[in-house]
């Protein structure tokens, strides 16, 4: 209703208020035809209308979210609208920075396992300059910029795999905050970083940082990066979960992966889990 519910006939023979107008309750945004699918509603976007999303599976689109939603009497939808997207993996439009802890606690054999593991993760995606761009670097007490792979530097998986496997292992110390600040100041500011594409930071570490991680992590999150941590327990079992919680994006539990069995558990099962973590919400990076 727009206007007053009541009106009084005054002595002047005039009503004290104009006749109110009753408008139908609507929910916004209005459901409409979407990329890779369509939405049908029982009564447009008016109250109590039920809307259903259907995706064109024959054309390679899959649904993310719940298929149906209802327009409530208070003008809100009962849930977020689903979307129709290409399956992720392998399809994703994002710019991702891989950060590798190469401190002395890792060891050469475990380093090789980590490089193979990360190659398998990125190999589950379509690496393409129009889709997924990958950057990577290692750190210990300093950041190794000489072997860093920059965003947009490689446009296919074979070349990326080769460059990742050439990242050397040596050094000591763990200054994760320094590495995160490098990602903030440099890695995500190279020409290969696309301005309207989701940024993802994926940190692999087996230890405890000896510098401030909260400040650079907050800066990364504030610039819109989706920050994730994979914590791998080493033979000493040293992982600071609270420190990792101060690094990642929210919801926290969805951005931390703990591999408690150590480097020997860098298996295909964890590849699938971390690939899904990288995908995030497919509705935020739709591919036509």
LUMMARBA-770440 format. One line per field, with one value per residue (C-alpha): residue number from 1; residue in one letter; x, y, z. Coordinates in steps of 0.1 Angstrom, whole numbers. Layout:
BEGIN
nr <- (NUM ...)
rest <- (A ...)
east <- (X ...)
north <- (Y ...)
up <- (Z ...)
***
This chain:
BEGIN
nr <- (1 2 3 4 5 6 7 8 9 10 11 12 13 14 15 16 17 18 19 20 21 22 23 24 25 26 27 28 29 30 31 32 33 34 35 36 37 38 39 40 41 42 43 44 45 46 47 48 49 50 51 52 53 54 55 56 57 58 59 60 61 62 63 64 65 66 67 68 69 70 71 72 73 74 75 76 77 78 79 80 81 82 83 84 85 86 87 88 89 90 91 92 93 94 95 96 97 98 99 100 101 102 103 104 105 106 107 108 109 110 111 112 113 114 115 116 117 118 119 120 121 122 123 124 125 126 127 128 129 130 131 132 133 134 135 136 137 138 139 140 141 142 143 144 145 146 147 148 149 150 151 152 153 154 155 156 157 158 159 160 161 162 163 164 165 166 167 168 169 170 171 172 173 174 175 176 177 178 179 180 181 182 183 184 185 186 187 188 189 190 191 192 193 194 195 196 197 198 199 200 201 202 203 204 205 206 207 208 209 210 211 212 213 214 215 216 217 218 219 220 221 222 223 224 225 226 227 228 229 230 231 232 233 234 235 236 237 238 239 240 241 242 243 244 245 246 247 248 249 250 251 252 253 254 255 256 257 258 259 260 261 262 263 264 265 266 267 268 269 270 271 272 273 274 275 276 277 278 279 280 281 282 283 284 285 286 287 288)
rest <- (X X X X X X X X X X X X X X X X X X X X X X X X X X X X X X X X X X X X X X X X X X X X X X X X X X X X X X X X X X X X X X X X X X X X X X X X X X X X X X X X X X X X X X X X X X X X X X X X X X X X X X X X X X X X X X X X X X X X X X X X X X X X X X X X X X X X X X X X X X X X X X X X X X X X X X X X X X X X X X X X X X X X X X X X X X X X X X X X X X X X X X X X X X X X X X X X X X X X X X X X X X X X X X X X X X X X X X X X X X X X X X X X X X X X X X X X X X X X X X X X X X X X X X X X X X X X X X X X X X X X X X X X X X X X X X X X X X X X X X X X X X X X X X X X)
east <- (0 12 -6 -26 -47 -75 -90 -115 -143 -136 -162 -150 -164 -130 -111 -81 -60 -60 -71 -42 -28 -23 6 14 45 74 108 139 160 135 143 149 165 201 233 232 196 163 140 103 80 44 36 66 83 52 47 43 55 78 106 126 160 168 202 210 229 231 252 276 260 255 236 251 227 191 168 137 131 99 91 82 54 81 95 126 135 136 172 198 191 210 232 241 278 305 317 346 371 381 365 372 379 404 440 457 490 506 529 553 570 605 620 644 617 602 632 640 620 589 595 594 561 547 556 540 509 505 511 482 460 465 463 427 419 420 451 444 451 413 404 427 461 486 515 538 568 586 598 617 631 632 611 628 619 644 623 588 562 542 505 500 535 524 492 492 496 527 547 534 542 577 583 568 591 621 614 644 644 668 670 658 635 598 586 551 541 569 556 520 532 551 519 501 527 540 525 489 500 518 503 490 465 431 412 377 387 386 420 429 459 468 495 512 531 544 554 550 557 582 568 535 510 478 485 495 467 442 455 451 416 407 418 393 417 403 430 434 460 470 487 509 521 558 577 578 540 544 514 499 462 453 480 464 430 443 454 424 392 358 341 373 366 361 395 418 428 449 468 476 493 521 535 528 491 494 470 445 417 433 438 400 393 417 405 370 383 399 367 347 313 309 282 309 329 304 316 293)
north <- (0 35 62 62 33 56 89 112 132 167 194 210 180 169 138 142 120 108 73 49 28 -9 -23 -60 -71 -79 -95 -81 -87 -102 -137 -138 -159 -166 -177 -214 -219 -204 -194 -201 -186 -193 -156 -135 -119 -113 -126 -163 -169 -200 -198 -227 -227 -252 -255 -266 -298 -309 -278 -285 -264 -276 -261 -245 -238 -248 -251 -234 -203 -185 -148 -142 -120 -95 -89 -111 -143 -175 -182 -170 -178 -207 -203 -223 -226 -247 -274 -263 -279 -278 -244 -213 -177 -166 -154 -175 -171 -203 -196 -224 -225 -238 -237 -263 -283 -293 -313 -321 -352 -336 -306 -328 -343 -308 -297 -328 -323 -287 -296 -321 -294 -269 -297 -304 -269 -255 -233 -206 -168 -163 -186 -195 -177 -190 -173 -190 -184 -198 -183 -191 -162 -143 -144 -160 -136 -150 -181 -166 -174 -143 -141 -143 -155 -190 -199 -237 -265 -281 -249 -241 -276 -273 -239 -251 -281 -258 -238 -249 -259 -245 -220 -217 -197 -191 -156 -161 -125 -114 -137 -125 -89 -98 -112 -80 -55 -73 -106 -93 -60 -73 -66 -102 -97 -90 -62 -77 -113 -130 -132 -163 -168 -204 -208 -241 -242 -269 -246 -215 -181 -159 -126 -108 -125 -108 -74 -85 -111 -84 -62 -90 -97 -60 -58 -86 -116 -150 -162 -199 -220 -256 -266 -298 -313 -321 -347 -323 -318 -280 -261 -230 -232 -199 -182 -198 -186 -151 -154 -168 -154 -161 -184 -195 -233 -233 -217 -239 -274 -293 -324 -340 -371 -350 -349 -386 -377 -354 -376 -373 -371 -339 -326 -328 -312 -283 -279 -274 -249 -229 -230 -212 -201 -209 -182 -155 -165 -176 -189 -187)
up <- (0 -9 12 45 55 68 59 77 61 74 80 48 30 20 29 51 28 -8 -17 -11 -39 -36 -55 -59 -39 -62 -57 -73 -93 -116 -128 -165 -192 -184 -202 -208 -195 -188 -158 -158 -131 -121 -118 -129 -100 -79 -43 -40 -75 -78 -103 -116 -134 -161 -178 -213 -204 -240 -247 -218 -191 -155 -126 -96 -67 -60 -90 -75 -54 -42 -40 -3 10 22 -12 -9 -27 -7 -19 -44 -80 -95 -125 -155 -160 -177 -153 -131 -134 -162 -171 -151 -158 -131 -125 -99 -80 -66 -37 -25 8 1 36 48 66 33 19 -17 -21 -7 -29 -60 -47 -42 -77 -92 -71 -82 -118 -114 -99 -127 -152 -142 -157 -192 -192 -217 -218 -223 -194 -166 -162 -137 -119 -94 -72 -42 -10 22 42 9 -23 -53 -81 -106 -113 -108 -134 -142 -150 -188 -194 -205 -223 -223 -197 -212 -210 -175 -162 -176 -159 -125 -125 -131 -99 -77 -41 -15 13 48 70 66 60 46 52 29 2 5 3 -29 -43 -34 -46 -76 -88 -90 -106 -136 -171 -173 -145 -160 -142 -144 -136 -102 -85 -65 -42 -33 -7 1 34 59 87 109 95 114 103 102 79 89 74 38 38 47 19 -6 5 4 -32 -39 -40 -29 -5 3 22 19 51 49 81 80 100 130 128 129 116 130 121 138 117 86 97 98 62 43 29 44 51 67 68 30 23 44 35 61 48 82 67 52 17 12 11 -19 -38 -66 -40 -26 -62 -68 -34 -40 -76 -63 -38 -66 -86 -58 -69 -106 -109 -103 -134 -161 -195 -225)
***
